[in-house]
Amino acid sequence: MVPVQAQVLPTGQESGIVPEKIRDGIDLQVNGEHYRHTGDPQMPLLWYLRDVLRLTGTKYGSEYGENGADLVLLDGNAVSAITQPIAALAGKAVVTVEGLAAADGTLHPLQQAFIDEDAIGCGYCTPGWLIAGVDLLRRKPHPGDADIDQLPNLCRCGCQTRVRRAIKRAAAGKAALP
């Protein structure tokens, strides 16, 4: 038997193995990482996130995205992931709820405020509320009740009052730090 170190592996032409050229696709960033989608360009972003990247925080709420469960940040703005085909995202940056925390695991102030105010309920709508809240706080650092009431999110558990308090807590810089 020849030792492994002495074996010479055949090169591409000798073995018949030829590297495949890089596939054409749609390049985008998700939570700071580069991805290339080479499948159906009309696939909704929601299914790409959940089924391909296994980022399941973003939820399906309806085929039209009107209840806020499927919100993500697209170049900093909250959008419905079900209504965004991958083809429209070339060169764009997507942030999901999984991408809100810092790389070291420190929670985003709004995430911490949700914990502090117990604004979670069953949790299904929470990722969408967090994304909508981050977008609102970016646009309006000190939102009032009317601003929060304009968010597209629905909560069947009745956590809207606690969500409102959490958004205001984060705006006031009162989220507890770990």
N, C-alpha and C positions, 0 to 999 in steps of 0.2 A: 504494500500500500504506500502510495506517495504521500509524504507529509503535506498538509494544507499549504504551508508556506511555499512549497516547491511547485504547486500546481499553478498553471498559467490559465487564466480564464480567456476564452476566445473573445476577440473584439467583435463589434457589430457585424461586419461583413462575413467573418468566419463563422459566426454562430447563426447568421440569418436574422438576428434581432436588430431591428432598426428603430431608433427612438422615434416616437410619434412627435410631429411638430406641435407647437403650442396651439391649442384650439382657440379659434375666435370666440369671443364672448363679451359679456358686459361686466366691466370692472366697477366695483363699488367698495366702499368702506362700511363695515358694520362694527360698531363699538371700537373703533380705532384700528381694526384689522382689515387687510385687503382680501377681497374675495373676487373670483371670476365665475360668473354664472354662464354655463355653456349650454343650458337647456332651453326650454321654451321661453322666448323673450316676453310673452304675454302673461307668464305666471305672476300672480299677485305677490307682492312683497311679503304679505303675511304668510303665505304657504312656503315661500323660500326660507323665511326665518324659522318657522316651526318645523317643517319637514326636512329641509336640507341642512340647515345650520343647527337644528335642535335647540333653538332659543325659544322656549315655550312660554315665556312671560307674557308676550303679546297675545291677546286672546281674540277669538272669533266672536263677534257679536251679531253681525248680520252681513248680508252680501253687499250692503251699501255703506257700512261703517258709520251709521248715524248714532250709535250709543257710546262711542268713545273707548270701548274695550280694546280696540286694535290700534290705538295711537302709538306712533313712534315719532322721534324727532328726525326730520329730513333737512339737512343743512341748517339745523337749529330751530326749525318750525314744526309744530305738531301737525301731523297728517295721518289720515287713515291708511293703514298698511294694506287693507283689502282692496282699496281703490287705486293702488299704485302698481302698475305693471313694471316688472324688472327693466324692460326696455327703456323706460323713462328715467332710470336711475343711474345711467352711465356717468361715472365720475362724481357721484353724490356721496355724502356722508350720512349714514343712518345711525341713530343711537336708540337702542331699545331700553327697556327697564333694567335689563341686566348690565347695561353700560353706564348707568347713572352713578354707581358707587365708584370711588377712586380705585386705582390699581392695587393699593395696599388693603382694600376692603373697607375703608372708611366710608360710611354711608353719606349720600348726598343729604344736605340739611333738610330737604323735604321728606326724604325717606325716614330720617330720624324723627321729624315732627309727626309723621303718621304713626310711628310707634308710640311716641310720647302722648298723643291724643287718642290712642286706641282706635284709629280711623281705618280699620282693616275689614271688619265684618267677615264675610265668607272668603274674601280675597280675590274673587274673580274679576271684579272691576278695578281693583287697586292699581295694577300696572298702568291702565289707561288714565286713572286719576293722577298718578304721579307724573306721567308724561305731560298731561294737560296742565298740571300745576307748575311744572318746571317752565313750560312755554309761557304761561301767564306771568310768572314771576320775572322772566326775562323781559317781557314786554312792558309789564307794569309792576315795579318792585314792591309797591304797597297797595295791593288790590283791595277793593271794598267788597261787600256782600254782592252787590249787583254784578261786579266783574266775575266773581266766582260762579254766580248763578248762570252766567252766559256760557260756561264750559259745556261741551256736548255730552258729558258723561252721565250715565244712569247707574244708580245703585239700588238694587232690589232689597237690600238688607236694612236700608234706612240710615246709612252712615253719613249722609250729606252734612249734617250739623258738625260731626267730628272732623270730616274732611275740610270744611270751612275753617274750623279752628286750627287744623294742622297747617293749612296754607298760610293763614295769618301768623301762626307761630314761626314758621320758616321765614316769612317776610320780615318779622320783627327781630330775627336773629336769635330766637329763644330756643331753638332745637337743642336738646341735651347733647353733649358731646361724649363719646365713649371714653 
